[in-house]
Amino acid sequence: MKLPKTCSVLMPFLVASSFVWPQACPKVTFTSATQQTIQNLVYSVNCLVDASEQARSSLAESSQRALLVEGLPIEGTQHTRPYPNIMFAVIAMPAGGTMKMSLAAPDNPEARILSSASECKIKINPDNTIDAQCGSTPGTLFVVFHR
């Protein structure tokens, strides 16, 4: 079974960080519910970011930065608002009883999903907006960004 691109990109970060920071951040369980999986990923990444910032800081200051996720239904062609500090964007589309996902990041700004019935694609633009397009099957865009 081939892992989705999201899993391949985030799994090394989540596994490696568990050895670096000993406190317990929740483990991510990948399910067929895309929104729940993305929420679990964001929660775990927020926990790891907090842990790394606390480890680097000798002062007991709390960080004001947080990761946020916004989910948008994509039907046809859409252009989003600008997002501050985009970490990554995920396009998800149902395909044959499963959910297909693809990841775009600022260093690799384009992602696309193909199924037998349709295609979805996204592109992160230099102005921090995202262009998204889905064919006959609608998809969902998840944008993960720093506040």
WORA-V7083 format. One record per residue. N is the residue number from 1. RES is the residue in one small letter. PSI is psi as a letter, one per 30 degrees, with the letter a starting at -180 (NA if undefined). Layout:
{{N	RES	PSI} {N	RES	PSI}}
//
This chain:
{{1	m	k} {2	k	k} {3	l	k} {4	p	l} {5	k	e} {6	t	e} {7	c	e} {8	s	e} {9	v	e} {10	l	f} {11	m	e} {12	p	e} {13	f	e} {14	l	e} {15	v	e} {16	a	e} {17	s	f} {18	s	f} {19	f	f} {20	v	e} {21	w	j} {22	p	f} {23	q	l} {24	a	j} {25	c	k} {26	p	k} {27	k	k} {28	v	k} {29	t	j} {30	f	k} {31	t	l} {32	s	f} {33	a	j} {34	t	e} {35	q	e} {36	q	e} {37	t	e} {38	i	e} {39	q	e} {40	n	e} {41	l	e} {42	v	e} {43	y	e} {44	s	e} {45	v	e} {46	n	e} {47	c	e} {48	l	e} {49	v	e} {50	d	e} {51	a	e} {52	s	e} {53	e	e} {54	q	e} {55	a	e} {56	r	f} {57	s	k} {58	s	f} {59	l	l} {60	a	h} {61	e	k} {62	s	k} {63	s	k} {64	q	f} {65	r	k} {66	a	l} {67	l	k} {68	l	l} {69	v	k} {70	e	k} {71	g	k} {72	l	k} {73	p	k} {74	i	j} {75	e	j} {76	g	b} {77	t	k} {78	q	l} {79	h	k} {80	t	l} {81	r	l} {82	p	k} {83	y	k} {84	p	k} {85	n	i} {86	i	k} {87	m	e} {88	f	l} {89	a	k} {90	v	k} {91	i	k} {92	a	k} {93	m	k} {94	p	k} {95	a	j} {96	g	h} {97	g	f} {98	t	l} {99	m	k} {100	k	k} {101	m	l} {102	s	k} {103	l	k} {104	a	k} {105	a	l} {106	p	e} {107	d	f} {108	n	i} {109	p	f} {110	e	k} {111	a	k} {112	r	l} {113	i	k} {114	l	k} {115	s	l} {116	s	f} {117	a	f} {118	s	a} {119	e	k} {120	c	k} {121	k	l} {122	i	l} {123	k	k} {124	i	k} {125	n	l} {126	p	f} {127	d	g} {128	n	g} {129	t	l} {130	i	k} {131	d	k} {132	a	k} {133	q	k} {134	c	k} {135	g	b} {136	s	f} {137	t	k} {138	p	l} {139	g	a} {140	t	k} {141	l	k} {142	f	k} {143	v	k} {144	v	k} {145	f	l} {146	h	k} {147	r	NA}}
//
